[in-house]
Amino acid sequence: MAGTTFSLEELDPPTASRFRVEAGMLDLIERLQSEGLSKAEIAVALADAAEEYVIRLATTFELDHKDARQYRN
């Protein structure tokens, strides 16, 4: 795969997948609000969790590919 690159657009989830993720997220938000968390608390926690998840995926990707440097900008 030497010389192979990809763009961020290629990483966008398909519409159906994104819809399912957003629907699940909205269900989670409603449940957390009913448990007393504020919209701001939920938003910050979701943003932090999403960022950590992306970093974890990127780290796993780098470890699984011997020459991951070729994918970096």
C-alpha positions as CSV (number, residue, x, y, z in Angstrom):
1,M,0.0,0.0,0.0
2,A,3.0,2.3,-0.4
3,G,1.9,5.7,-1.6
4,T,-1.7,5.1,-0.7
5,T,-3.4,8.1,0.8
6,F,-7.0,8.9,1.9
7,S,-9.0,12.0,2.5
8,L,-11.2,12.9,5.4
9,E,-14.2,12.8,3.1
10,E,-13.6,9.0,2.7
11,L,-13.9,8.6,6.4
12,D,-17.4,10.1,6.6
13,P,-19.9,7.4,7.6
14,P,-22.7,6.5,5.1
15,T,-25.9,8.3,5.7
16,A,-27.7,5.3,7.1
17,S,-24.9,4.7,9.6
18,R,-24.8,8.3,10.6
19,F,-28.6,8.4,11.1
20,R,-28.4,5.3,13.4
21,V,-25.5,6.8,15.4
22,E,-27.3,10.2,15.8
23,A,-30.6,8.4,16.8
24,G,-28.7,6.5,19.5
25,M,-27.0,9.6,20.7
26,L,-30.3,11.5,21.0
27,D,-31.8,8.5,22.9
28,L,-28.8,8.6,25.2
29,I,-29.1,12.4,25.7
30,E,-32.8,12.1,26.6
31,R,-32.0,9.4,29.1
32,L,-29.2,11.3,30.7
33,Q,-31.3,14.5,30.9
34,S,-34.0,12.4,32.7
35,E,-31.3,11.4,35.2
36,G,-30.6,15.0,35.9
37,L,-27.6,15.9,33.8
38,S,-27.7,19.3,32.1
39,K,-27.5,19.8,28.3
40,A,-24.1,21.4,28.8
41,E,-22.7,18.5,30.9
42,I,-23.9,16.0,28.3
43,A,-22.6,18.0,25.4
44,V,-19.1,18.3,26.9
45,A,-19.0,14.7,28.0
46,L,-20.1,13.5,24.6
47,A,-17.5,15.7,22.8
48,D,-14.7,14.5,25.1
49,A,-15.7,10.8,24.7
50,A,-15.9,11.2,20.9
51,E,-12.5,12.7,20.8
52,E,-11.0,10.0,23.0
53,Y,-12.6,7.3,20.8
54,V,-11.2,8.8,17.6
55,I,-7.8,9.0,19.2
56,R,-8.1,5.4,20.3
57,L,-9.0,4.3,16.8
58,A,-6.2,6.3,15.3
59,T,-3.7,4.7,17.7
60,T,-5.0,1.3,16.9
61,F,-4.7,2.0,13.2
62,E,-1.1,3.1,13.6
63,L,-0.2,0.0,15.6
64,D,-1.9,-2.3,13.1
65,H,-0.1,-0.8,10.1
66,K,3.7,-1.2,10.0
67,D,4.2,1.9,7.9
68,A,1.4,4.2,9.1
69,R,3.5,7.3,8.4
70,Q,2.3,7.1,4.8
71,Y,-1.2,8.1,5.9
72,R,-0.1,11.2,7.8
73,N,-0.3,14.6,6.2
